[in-house]
Amino acid sequence: MPNVSPSILADYELVIGLEVHCQLLTQSKIFAPDAAAFGGEPNTDISPITLAHPGTLPRLNRRAVELAIRMGLALGSHIARYNVFDRKNYFYPDLPKGFQTTQDKTPICQGGQLEVQWRDQASKQSGQALVRLNRIHLEEDAGKSIHPAEASHTLLDLNRAGTALIEIVTEPDLRRAEEAGAFLAEIRRLVRYLGVCDGNLEQGSMRCDANVSVRRRGQTTLGRKVEVKNMNSVRNVQRAIEHEFERQVALVAAGGQVVSETRLFNADNGQTYAMRTKEELNDYRYFPEPDLAPVLITDEFLQAIEAAMPAMPKALQAQFTGQFGLPAYDAEVLTDEKSTADYFLAVADGWPTGATSRYKAASNWLMGPIKAYLNETSTDLATFPVPPARLREVVDLQEAGQLNFGQAAKQLLPALVAQPQRPAAELAQQLGLLLAATDEGALLPLIQSVLAKFPAEVAAYRKGKKNLQGLFMGEVMKAAQGKADPKKVSELVRQALETA
Amino acid sequence: MQIDRETLQKIAHLARLNLAPADEQKMLASLNNIIAWVDKLAEVDTNGVEPLTHATLETDTWRPDVIGEPLPRARALASAPDHDEVFFRVPRVIE
């Protein structure tokens, strides 16, 4: 890694465009009925169409078109009403036909934009960027090649060949690695919300290539770009771009020239390497795919997709603050991940409207102990064992003063996770968490006996030493063996002191 | 438009065809004949005419997103020039 001084780096501007491939959540492939599953036994999700046997013909998967349009609508793209597919010709063994079926001339979504908020953890800087989209087009994925060490052959698994993809292409609008990271994270959030893609960068159902170039500040023409591939996380996309920026600036500042090439990112050392393959000639000779009829997007088709659009984070935030009366902060945290928003909605669904304190209590659970549990176990709510109805029971117990939040978070939550099929009240009872002294009838005698034990303090309180309330509170809680609702106790203690 | 030797070799390479030097002249003449024939079309004024991409008027021949029966792996592999029990095998593509 060449060391470039910060003052030289500051003379140059980083220019980034991204290409994001998303595997669409269809059951079958884009042009063939084989399953589009991840992780199947090699070469079991294949068909004569996928293998490009002579005489086979592709047929377009209607769902793939719907999902691509969904994404375009969410990003404000113009939806192309007349679509043809094109053949992108090149030879590579993971592409049995000798061409990739894609959209060159008539991408299904054209233009659009996405505003992203970025934040740099190290420098604490933050900002926002408006990223214009060039296009989103439909295409098919290639198979997987495996290159066994020392072998003279390459192995092919064609399960993935022909699975449906959209490729989201931005304009070269990004100027910082953090912006690129934020863009990718926001796209991932959107595809998950929309049910377009599972957004798994690690497993490759979502892949990001970065076109990176540098130019001296003030210049308006673009420098020569390098395409960087093989980044399997948001963090690695940022690292690869940061490395590429310094590498290119070092080259250019030393009087050299950037070579337009494809480079692979190595996550182990944070560097990029020129890809070495036998074929570097790019002459794709695109032409319209004659085997697929043109696709006409009618008003009715478009309206049906619009009507079926799932609620997006902003709309949910408005619902959470409006209908449920949650603070804006809660609404933002709960809608960060679709799985969290869905879970909250499933919990809130069981209560009559206007149960504001219950909504807030459920939010506290999700933002606090449950979030901590998910972080610790590196899981998410989509696989959280405790059903929403169970959390509703917990909140109901809390609201009835029968459960203390702090204790429940510590002891009841692990029990619920271990035995999600048992009612919350039963588990709380078994753990001794269910507050016996919950109603006034049970608490008042305890309070009276405590006040009787501290006559001097009671007198002092009544003369104005209000901070003595903490002492009484503590004593009552002790007498109740910690199984009383502190809010209720505090209220009753104050009443007893003020009125007696 | 005229196809020269260089273009011919480029096309042959892109199509992964080995063209024997002895066949080059014959191939050049043949390709140029075809091009000359197609060039007749250039005599027609096509200003304002949308390119025709498909010869039929058929549209929206899409299918529902339903999984069909896969091709059994053993049968698929059997028609490949080289394979093992699980994978297709091809000459190594990364140096």
Contacts between the chains, C-beta under 8 A, distances in Angstrom:
chain1	res1	chain2	res2	distance
A	26	B	65	5.0
A	27	B	65	5.0
A	27	B	66	6.8
A	27	B	67	5.3
A	28	B	65	5.5
A	28	B	66	6.3
A	28	B	67	4.9
A	28	B	68	7.1
A	32	B	68	7.9
A	33	B	63	7.3
A	33	B	66	6.4
A	33	B	67	5.9
A	33	B	68	3.1
A	34	B	67	7.2
A	34	B	68	6.9
A	34	B	70	5.4
A	34	B	71	7.9
A	35	B	67	4.8
A	35	B	70	7.0
A	41	B	73	7.7
A	41	B	86	7.7
A	42	B	86	5.1
A	42	B	87	6.0
A	43	B	73	4.9
A	43	B	76	6.3
A	43	B	77	6.9
A	43	B	86	6.5
A	43	B	87	6.6
A	43	B	88	7.1
A	44	B	70	6.1
A	44	B	73	5.5
A	45	B	70	5.8
A	46	B	70	6.0
A	46	B	71	5.4
A	46	B	73	7.5
A	46	B	76	5.6
A	47	B	68	7.1
A	47	B	70	6.2
A	47	B	71	5.1
A	48	B	71	6.0
A	51	B	71	7.2
A	51	B	76	6.1
A	53	B	79	7.7
A	59	B	61	6.4
A	59	B	62	6.6
A	59	B	63	4.6
A	60	B	61	7.2
A	60	B	62	4.3
A	60	B	63	7.0
A	61	B	62	6.8
A	61	B	63	6.4
A	61	B	65	5.2
A	62	B	62	4.3
A	62	B	63	6.7
A	62	B	64	6.1
A	62	B	65	6.6
A	63	B	64	7.5
A	63	B	65	3.6
A	64	B	65	7.5
A	65	B	62	7.0
A	84	B	53	5.1
A	84	B	54	7.3
A	89	B	14	7.5
A	91	B	16	5.9
A	92	B	93	7.1
A	93	B	88	7.7
A	93	B	90	4.2
A	93	B	93	6.2
A	145	B	93	6.5
A	145	B	94	8.0
A	146	B	87	7.1
A	147	B	92	6.6
A	147	B	93	7.4
A	147	B	94	5.1
A	151	B	92	6.8
A	152	B	91	7.3
A	152	B	92	5.5
A	153	B	82	7.3
A	153	B	89	4.7
A	153	B	90	6.5
A	153	B	91	6.3
A	153	B	92	5.6
A	154	B	89	7.3
A	154	B	90	5.3
A	154	B	91	7.1
A	154	B	92	5.1
A	154	B	93	5.0
A	154	B	94	7.2
A	155	B	84	7.5
A	155	B	86	8.0
A	155	B	87	3.8
A	155	B	88	7.1
A	155	B	89	6.1
A	156	B	87	5.8
A	156	B	88	4.1
A	156	B	89	7.4
A	156	B	90	6.3
A	157	B	87	6.3
A	158	B	88	7.0
A	276	B	94	7.0
A	276	B	95	5.4
A	277	B	93	6.7
A	277	B	94	6.1
A	277	B	95	7.3
A	278	B	93	6.5
A	278	B	94	7.9
A	278	B	95	6.4
A	281	B	13	7.9
A	281	B	14	7.7
A	283	B	10	7.9
A	283	B	14	6.0
A	285	B	14	7.1
A	288	B	53	3.9
A	288	B	54	7.2
A	290	B	53	7.7
A	290	B	54	6.5
A	290	B	55	7.6
A	292	B	61	7.7
A	293	B	54	6.4
A	293	B	56	7.2
A	293	B	58	4.6
A	293	B	59	5.3
A	293	B	60	6.9
A	293	B	61	4.5
A	294	B	53	6.9
A	294	B	54	5.9
A	294	B	59	5.1
A	295	B	59	6.8
A	295	B	60	5.9
A	295	B	62	7.0
A	296	B	59	5.0
A	296	B	60	5.9
